[in-house]
């Protein structure tokens, strides 16, 4: 299907505000910004059972969720994501939690905001929005306008909880991520927005989107930073970042890779890429053009600490030693 982009006059406009200034200040202070790592991986290690919604732990185990955030803050992360990846009503309905969208998202934002404040860090709180779990029409049954409404509901609750920005991630369909951007802009027009897709199928997303298509579309639709997350490991994402940089040299790029290919062991996903290898890859991502670098499934505070140390040690001449 050919890629149709909006005219410049139709692109969303972000009004300046305090959150936007915090975003710009963070970027100005850090040529490379370290994001966080996996939430689900850490919750499974703490006892979350396969098939249970990680988002529910925000209410049932808030101490554990805060401890995960604290670990990433101590590792050096400066953009941290709320425990809300699947906290939209479409996915929550699978667990009879669709009536608690506002509560789950708002509480998750408040928990993370509290942990950042307690640490004295300048880190930003990112409201995490993942896919609906349904396939968009006409291939599937999810109507575009309904998807926009689903994403707007979640973004509004995250904004009410005090997030600094919205992060839409792990998308494979351009129509769905566009609905996510539109919904987030409708609910929280003053917040910066990051949008990332997953390129895990021969250099494309599962729905056939190339890195070049993604970077052009997402920037045209008003995302402040774009890139890739999840997938089959850092080598795959490194190639994606290179292709995005070539297609859109001025775009602010994001790389948040899994810690390798998952292996199923005793009904749990195990990731084998060690912290030092992820640290090496973080430097390679930065050199390929990524400004915001973190980890996805399988990454832990130990991975992020190694990435921060390596990126700071190998910072290009003239950059602050605290970069990344």
C-alpha positions as CSV (number, residue, x, y, z in Angstrom):
1,X,0.0,0.0,0.0
2,X,1.5,3.4,-0.9
3,X,2.4,5.7,1.9
4,X,0.1,8.8,2.1
5,X,1.4,11.6,4.3
6,X,-0.5,14.7,5.5
7,X,0.1,18.1,4.0
8,X,2.2,20.4,6.2
9,X,-0.9,22.4,7.1
10,X,-2.5,19.3,8.6
11,X,0.4,18.4,10.9
12,X,-0.3,18.6,14.6
13,X,1.2,21.7,16.3
14,X,2.6,21.5,19.8
15,X,2.0,24.5,21.9
16,X,5.0,25.6,24.1
17,X,4.6,24.8,27.7
18,X,6.5,23.7,30.8
19,X,6.7,20.0,29.8
20,X,8.0,20.9,26.3
21,X,10.7,23.2,28.0
22,X,11.8,20.3,30.3
23,X,12.1,18.1,27.2
24,X,14.2,20.7,25.3
25,X,16.3,21.3,28.4
26,X,17.1,17.6,28.8
27,X,18.1,17.4,25.1
28,X,20.3,20.5,25.4
29,X,22.1,19.1,28.4
30,X,22.7,15.6,27.0
31,X,23.8,15.0,23.5
32,X,22.8,11.4,24.1
33,X,19.9,10.7,26.5
34,X,19.6,7.3,28.3
35,X,16.1,6.0,28.5
36,X,15.1,3.1,30.8
37,X,14.9,-0.7,30.3
38,X,12.2,-3.3,30.5
39,X,9.4,-3.2,33.1
40,X,7.8,-6.6,32.3
41,X,11.1,-8.4,32.6
42,X,11.6,-7.0,36.1
43,X,8.0,-7.7,37.2
44,X,8.3,-11.4,36.0
45,X,11.4,-11.7,38.1
46,X,9.5,-10.3,41.1
47,X,6.7,-12.9,40.7
48,X,4.3,-11.7,38.0
49,X,2.7,-14.8,36.4
50,X,2.5,-15.5,32.7
51,X,-0.8,-14.2,31.3
52,X,-1.4,-11.7,34.1
53,X,-1.4,-8.0,33.2
54,X,1.7,-6.2,34.4
55,X,-0.3,-2.9,34.5
56,X,-2.4,-4.3,37.4
57,X,0.8,-4.4,39.6
58,X,0.6,-0.6,39.7
59,X,-2.3,-1.0,42.1
60,X,-1.5,-4.4,43.7
61,X,2.3,-4.1,44.1
62,X,3.2,-0.3,43.9
63,X,6.3,-0.9,46.0
64,X,7.7,-3.3,43.4
65,X,6.9,-1.0,40.5
66,X,8.6,1.9,42.3
67,X,11.6,-0.2,43.0
68,X,11.9,-1.0,39.3
69,X,11.8,2.7,38.4
70,X,14.3,3.4,41.2
71,X,16.7,0.9,39.7
72,X,16.7,2.6,36.3
73,X,17.1,6.0,37.9
74,X,20.1,4.8,39.8
75,X,21.5,3.3,36.6
76,X,21.4,6.7,34.9
77,X,18.2,6.7,32.9
78,X,16.8,10.2,32.2
79,X,13.6,9.2,30.4
80,X,11.5,6.6,32.3
81,X,8.3,5.0,31.1
82,X,5.2,4.4,33.2
83,X,3.9,0.8,33.8
84,X,1.1,1.4,31.3
85,X,2.1,-0.4,28.1
86,X,-1.1,-2.3,27.8
87,X,-3.3,0.0,29.8
88,X,-5.8,0.8,27.1
89,X,-9.4,-0.3,27.3
90,X,-9.1,-2.7,24.4
91,X,-6.3,-4.8,26.1
92,X,-7.5,-4.3,29.6
93,X,-10.9,-5.8,28.6
94,X,-9.2,-9.1,28.3
95,X,-8.8,-9.0,32.1
96,X,-12.1,-7.2,32.9
97,X,-10.1,-4.1,33.8
98,X,-11.4,-1.8,31.0
99,X,-13.4,0.3,33.4
100,X,-10.1,1.2,35.3
101,X,-8.2,2.9,32.4
102,X,-8.1,6.3,34.1
103,X,-7.1,4.8,37.5
104,X,-4.3,2.6,36.2
105,X,-2.8,5.2,34.0
106,X,-3.1,8.1,36.4
107,X,-1.7,6.1,39.3
108,X,1.2,4.8,37.3
109,X,2.2,8.3,36.3
110,X,1.9,9.5,39.9
111,X,4.1,6.5,41.1
112,X,6.9,7.3,38.6
113,X,6.7,11.0,39.3
114,X,7.0,10.4,43.0
115,X,10.1,8.2,42.5
116,X,11.8,10.8,40.2
117,X,11.1,13.6,42.7
118,X,12.4,11.5,45.6
119,X,15.7,10.8,43.6
120,X,16.3,14.5,42.9
121,X,16.8,13.6,39.3
122,X,16.1,15.7,36.2
123,X,14.6,12.6,34.5
124,X,11.4,12.9,32.5
125,X,8.3,10.8,33.1
126,X,7.1,9.3,29.8
127,X,3.5,8.0,29.6
128,X,3.9,4.6,27.9
129,X,1.3,3.7,25.3
130,X,1.5,0.3,23.4
131,X,-0.7,-1.2,20.7
132,X,-4.4,-1.9,21.3
133,X,-3.9,-5.6,20.6
134,X,-6.4,-5.5,17.7
135,X,-5.8,-5.3,13.9
136,X,-6.9,-2.1,12.2
137,X,-9.6,-2.2,9.5
138,X,-9.9,-3.1,6.7
139,X,-7.5,-6.0,7.4
140,X,-9.0,-6.3,10.9
141,X,-12.0,-5.0,12.8
142,X,-10.7,-2.0,14.7
143,X,-12.1,1.3,13.2
144,X,-9.6,4.2,12.9
145,X,-11.8,6.6,14.8
146,X,-12.3,4.1,17.6
147,X,-8.6,3.6,17.8
148,X,-8.1,7.3,18.1
149,X,-10.6,7.4,21.0
150,X,-8.9,4.5,22.8
151,X,-5.5,6.2,22.6
152,X,-6.9,9.6,23.6
153,X,-8.6,8.1,26.7
154,X,-5.2,6.6,27.8
155,X,-3.2,9.7,27.0
156,X,-5.7,11.9,28.9
157,X,-5.3,9.8,32.1
158,X,-1.5,9.9,31.7
159,X,-1.5,13.6,31.4
160,X,-3.8,13.9,34.4
161,X,-1.1,11.9,36.3
162,X,1.6,14.5,35.4
163,X,3.7,12.9,32.7
164,X,6.2,15.0,30.9
165,X,5.8,13.4,27.5
166,X,3.9,10.6,25.7
167,X,5.8,7.6,24.3
168,X,3.9,5.4,21.8
169,X,5.9,2.2,21.2
170,X,6.0,-1.3,19.7
171,X,3.8,-0.5,16.8
172,X,3.8,-2.4,13.5
173,X,0.9,-0.7,11.6
174,X,1.2,2.9,10.3
175,X,-2.6,3.4,10.6
176,X,-2.5,2.4,14.3
177,X,0.5,4.5,15.2
178,X,-1.1,7.4,13.4
179,X,-4.2,6.9,15.4
180,X,-2.1,6.9,18.6
181,X,-0.4,10.1,17.6
182,X,-3.8,11.7,16.8
183,X,-5.3,10.5,20.0
184,X,-2.4,11.7,22.2
185,X,-2.4,15.1,20.5
186,X,-6.1,15.4,21.0
187,X,-5.8,14.6,24.7
188,X,-2.5,16.2,25.6
189,X,-1.5,18.7,22.9
190,X,1.2,20.4,25.0
191,X,3.2,17.3,25.7
192,X,6.2,16.2,23.6
193,X,5.7,12.8,21.8
194,X,8.0,9.9,21.0
195,X,6.8,7.2,18.5
196,X,8.7,3.9,17.9
197,X,7.9,0.9,15.8
198,X,9.2,-2.7,15.9
199,X,11.2,-3.9,12.8
200,X,11.4,-7.6,13.5
201,X,10.5,-9.0,10.0
202,X,13.4,-8.9,7.6
203,X,14.1,-5.2,8.3
204,X,10.4,-4.3,8.3
205,X,7.6,-4.3,10.8
206,X,5.2,-7.3,10.9
207,X,2.8,-5.2,8.7
208,X,5.5,-4.5,6.1
209,X,6.5,-0.9,7.1
210,X,10.1,-0.1,6.3
211,X,12.4,2.1,8.5
212,X,12.3,4.7,5.7
213,X,8.5,4.8,5.5
214,X,8.3,5.0,9.3
215,X,10.7,7.9,9.9
216,X,9.1,10.0,7.1
217,X,5.6,9.3,8.2
218,X,6.1,9.7,12.0
219,X,8.0,13.0,11.7
220,X,5.4,14.3,9.2
221,X,2.6,13.4,11.7
222,X,4.3,15.5,14.4
223,X,6.3,13.1,16.5
224,X,9.2,14.9,18.3
225,X,11.4,11.8,18.2
226,X,11.0,8.5,16.3
227,X,12.7,5.2,16.0
228,X,12.6,1.5,16.8
229,X,12.1,-0.6,19.9
230,X,11.8,-4.3,20.9
231,X,12.6,-6.7,18.0
232,X,15.2,-9.4,17.7
233,X,18.2,-7.7,19.3
234,X,20.5,-4.7,19.0
235,X,22.1,-5.7,15.6
236,X,18.7,-5.6,13.9
237,X,17.9,-2.2,15.4
238,X,21.3,-0.8,14.6
239,X,20.6,-1.4,10.9
240,X,17.2,0.3,11.3
241,X,18.7,3.4,12.8
242,X,21.2,3.6,9.9
243,X,18.4,3.5,7.4
244,X,16.4,6.1,9.2
245,X,19.3,8.4,9.4
246,X,19.9,8.1,5.7
247,X,16.3,8.8,4.9
248,X,15.8,11.7,7.3
249,X,19.1,13.2,8.4
250,X,17.4,15.8,10.6
251,X,15.1,13.5,12.6
252,X,15.7,12.9,16.3
253,X,16.1,9.1,16.5
254,X,15.4,6.6,19.3
255,X,16.8,3.1,19.8
256,X,15.4,0.8,22.5
257,X,16.4,-2.8,21.6
258,X,15.6,-6.1,23.3
259,X,18.5,-7.9,24.9
260,X,18.7,-10.4,22.0
261,X,16.3,-13.0,20.8
262,X,14.0,-14.4,23.5
263,X,14.2,-18.1,24.4
264,X,11.3,-19.8,26.1
265,X,12.5,-21.6,29.3
266,X,10.0,-23.0,31.7
267,X,7.3,-20.7,30.2
268,X,9.4,-17.6,30.6
269,X,11.2,-15.6,28.0
270,X,15.0,-15.6,28.6
271,X,17.3,-13.0,26.9
272,X,20.9,-13.8,26.6
273,X,22.6,-10.5,25.6
274,X,24.8,-9.4,28.5
275,X,25.2,-5.8,29.8
276,X,28.6,-5.3,28.2
277,X,27.4,-6.3,24.8
278,X,24.4,-4.0,25.2
279,X,26.8,-1.2,26.2
280,X,28.9,-1.8,23.1
281,X,25.7,-1.6,21.0
282,X,24.6,1.6,22.7
283,X,27.7,3.3,21.5
284,X,27.1,1.9,18.0
285,X,23.5,3.2,18.1
286,X,24.7,6.6,19.1
287,X,27.3,6.7,16.4
288,X,24.7,5.6,13.8
289,X,22.6,8.6,14.7
290,X,20.4,7.8,17.7
291,X,19.9,10.6,20.3
292,X,17.8,8.6,22.8
293,X,19.0,5.1,23.7
294,X,17.6,2.5,26.1
295,X,16.6,-1.1,26.4
296,X,13.4,-3.1,25.9
297,X,12.5,-6.7,26.7
298,X,15.2,-8.5,28.7
299,X,17.1,-5.4,29.8
300,X,17.6,-4.6,33.4
301,X,19.2,-1.8,35.5
302,X,22.5,-3.7,35.1
303,X,22.3,-3.4,31.4
304,X,21.4,0.3,31.6
305,X,24.2,1.0,34.0
306,X,26.7,-0.6,31.7
307,X,25.3,1.4,28.8
308,X,25.5,4.7,30.7
309,X,29.1,4.0,31.8
310,X,30.3,3.0,28.3
311,X,28.6,5.9,26.5
312,X,30.1,8.4,29.0
313,X,33.5,6.8,28.7
314,X,33.4,6.8,24.9
315,X,31.7,10.2,24.6
316,X,32.9,12.1,21.5
317,X,35.4,14.9,22.2
318,X,33.7,18.1,23.4
319,X,30.6,16.5,24.8
320,X,29.7,16.4,28.6
321,X,31.0,13.4,30.5
322,X,27.5,12.9,31.7
323,X,26.1,12.2,28.2
324,X,23.8,9.2,28.3
